[in-house]
Amino acid sequence: LAPAPVVAGVVATDTGQAPRFRASQVRFSAVPVSPGAMPLGRGGRGAGGRANDDFTFEAAMLAEPAYLRVTPPGGWFVKSVMADGRDITDVPLTLEPGTRLDGLRVVLTETSSSLSGSVRDDRGEIVLDATVVVFPDDEARWTPQSRFIATARPDTTGRFALAGLPASPAYRIIAVQGLESGQANDPEFLATVRDRAERLSLNEGETKAVDLKLRP
């Protein structure tokens, strides 16, 4: 029954200018490292929170290893989450019940890498019923709600588009059919398709076109 641990800090932009969105549009959540954990916060509510009007925030966490995930408004992306000069964006936090971690700085950016392209079958024809999965080659980043994993489906013209992936020289990308909800974040699934997926690199702010062949 001890109070949940709390993280607190401020939301800023990478340009140093005042954000052009409402602070309440920035949401925080605690995602347990162990999938079976129960994300309960203070008063039995879900862990997490929203930024205050002055862009400070205080978010309930879990009393076990968990990732702090930040959901910014549309068109904005997480660049970093800093604590005492250390980047903890993708680092699990282990906090004791009733403790606080102050001084976090969440940096948001409008600069984004983007991908677009099409999916084709063996005959070279456009495939609409497919899912494109982008994921890191490094399985250490196959974590719950990882920033490095994204999916997209072709639109009615056969084109897919993705934005917001962090820069990395070591992505994999594949187009498949029959993907179940949440399966793209399943390490077992990613392990089975990694060797058949194409390699992909993305620089910060880069726009890249990729045409994919449907994989069985």
C-alpha positions in Angstrom: 0.0 0.0 0.0 3.0 2.3 -0.2 2.7 5.3 -2.6 3.9 4.7 -6.1 7.3 6.1 -7.1 7.2 9.4 -9.0 9.3 11.0 -11.7 9.2 14.8 -12.3 10.7 17.3 -14.6 10.0 19.6 -17.5 9.1 19.3 -21.2 11.1 21.4 -23.7 11.8 21.6 -27.4 15.1 21.0 -29.1 15.1 24.6 -30.5 14.7 26.1 -27.0 11.6 27.9 -28.2 8.3 27.6 -26.3 6.2 24.6 -27.4 3.4 25.4 -29.8 0.9 23.0 -28.3 -1.0 22.6 -25.1 1.0 21.0 -22.3 -1.9 18.6 -21.6 -1.2 17.0 -25.0 2.0 15.5 -23.7 1.2 12.2 -21.9 3.4 9.9 -19.8 3.1 6.2 -19.1 5.0 3.6 -17.2 5.5 0.4 -19.2 6.8 -2.6 -17.2 9.8 -4.5 -18.5 8.0 -7.7 -17.5 4.9 -8.0 -19.7 2.8 -9.6 -16.9 3.3 -6.7 -14.5 0.3 -4.7 -13.3 0.7 -0.9 -14.0 -1.0 0.6 -10.9 -0.3 4.1 -9.8 -1.4 6.2 -6.8 -4.9 5.7 -5.8 -5.2 2.6 -7.9 -5.1 4.6 -11.1 -2.9 3.7 -14.1 0.6 4.9 -13.8 1.6 7.9 -15.8 0.2 11.4 -16.1 0.1 14.6 -18.3 2.2 17.7 -18.4 1.0 20.7 -16.3 0.1 24.0 -17.9 3.7 25.3 -17.3 5.1 22.2 -19.0 6.4 20.7 -15.8 5.2 17.2 -15.1 4.9 14.6 -12.3 4.1 11.1 -13.4 3.5 8.0 -11.3 5.8 5.0 -12.0 5.9 1.4 -11.1 7.7 -0.1 -8.1 9.6 -2.4 -10.4 11.7 -2.0 -13.6 9.7 0.0 -16.1 10.2 2.3 -19.1 9.0 5.9 -19.0 7.2 6.4 -22.3 6.3 9.8 -23.6 3.5 10.4 -26.1 3.7 13.9 -27.7 1.1 15.6 -29.8 0.9 14.9 -33.6 3.8 16.2 -35.5 6.2 16.1 -32.5 8.6 13.3 -31.6 10.7 12.4 -28.5 14.3 13.3 -29.0 15.6 12.5 -25.6 14.7 12.1 -21.9 17.6 13.3 -19.8 18.4 12.8 -16.1 21.5 14.4 -14.6 23.1 14.6 -18.1 22.3 11.0 -18.9 20.0 9.8 -21.7 17.4 7.5 -20.2 15.0 7.5 -23.1 15.2 3.8 -23.6 16.6 2.8 -20.2 14.3 1.0 -17.7 14.0 2.8 -14.3 14.0 0.9 -11.0 12.4 3.0 -8.3 11.5 2.1 -4.7 7.9 2.7 -3.5 7.4 6.3 -2.3 10.6 7.7 -3.9 11.0 10.5 -6.4 13.3 11.1 -9.3 13.4 14.8 -10.0 15.1 16.9 -12.7 14.1 15.0 -15.8 14.2 16.9 -19.1 12.0 15.6 -21.9 13.1 17.1 -25.2 10.6 17.0 -28.1 11.4 17.8 -31.8 9.6 18.3 -35.1 12.6 16.9 -37.0 11.8 13.4 -38.1 13.1 10.7 -40.3 10.5 9.4 -42.7 9.9 6.4 -44.9 7.6 5.8 -47.8 7.2 3.2 -50.5 5.1 0.4 -51.8 4.7 -3.4 -51.4 4.7 -5.7 -54.4 4.2 -9.4 -54.9 6.2 -11.8 -57.1 4.5 -10.6 -60.2 5.4 -7.0 -59.5 1.8 -6.0 -58.6 0.9 -3.7 -55.8 -0.2 -5.4 -52.6 -2.7 -3.5 -50.4 -3.3 -6.3 -47.8 0.1 -6.1 -46.2 1.9 -4.7 -43.1 5.3 -3.1 -43.2 7.3 -3.7 -40.0 10.5 -1.7 -39.2 12.5 -2.8 -36.2 16.1 -2.5 -34.9 18.7 -5.2 -35.7 19.8 -5.0 -32.1 17.4 -7.3 -30.1 18.3 -5.3 -26.9 15.9 -2.7 -28.4 13.0 -5.1 -28.8 11.3 -3.7 -25.7 7.7 -2.9 -24.9 6.5 0.1 -26.9 9.9 0.6 -28.3 10.5 3.9 -30.3 12.6 1.8 -32.7 9.7 -0.4 -33.8 6.9 0.8 -36.2 4.3 -0.5 -38.6 2.4 0.9 -41.5 -0.1 -0.4 -44.0 -0.5 0.7 -47.7 -3.2 3.2 -48.4 -5.7 2.8 -51.3 -3.1 3.9 -53.8 -0.7 1.2 -52.5 1.7 3.6 -50.8 2.8 3.4 -47.1 4.4 6.1 -45.0 6.2 6.1 -41.6 7.6 9.0 -39.6 9.2 9.5 -36.2 11.7 6.7 -36.1 15.0 7.6 -34.3 18.1 7.8 -36.4 20.0 4.5 -36.6 22.3 2.7 -39.0 20.9 -0.7 -38.2 17.2 -1.2 -38.9 15.5 -4.1 -40.6 12.3 -3.7 -42.7 9.9 -6.3 -44.0 6.4 -6.6 -45.5 4.2 -9.4 -44.4 0.5 -10.5 -44.4 -1.6 -11.7 -41.5 0.2 -9.8 -38.8 -1.8 -9.9 -35.5 -2.3 -7.0 -33.2 0.8 -6.4 -31.1 2.8 -9.0 -32.9 5.3 -6.5 -34.3 6.6 -5.9 -30.7 6.9 -9.7 -30.0 10.6 -10.6 -29.8 9.8 -14.2 -30.9 8.2 -12.8 -34.1 11.0 -10.4 -34.8 13.6 -13.2 -34.4 11.8 -15.3 -37.0 11.7 -12.6 -39.6 15.0 -10.8 -38.9 17.1 -12.8 -41.4 14.5 -12.3 -44.2 14.1 -8.6 -43.6 16.1 -6.0 -45.6 18.7 -3.9 -43.9 17.9 -0.2 -43.6 19.7 2.9 -42.2 18.1 6.2 -41.3 19.9 9.5 -40.5 18.3 12.2 -38.4 15.7 14.1 -40.5 16.3 11.8 -43.6 13.5 11.1 -46.0 13.9 7.7 -47.7 11.9 5.8 -50.3 11.8 2.0 -50.0 9.9 -0.5 -52.3 9.4 -3.8 -50.7 8.7 -7.3 -51.9 6.0 -9.2 -49.9 7.6 -11.9 -47.8 5.6 -15.1 -46.9 
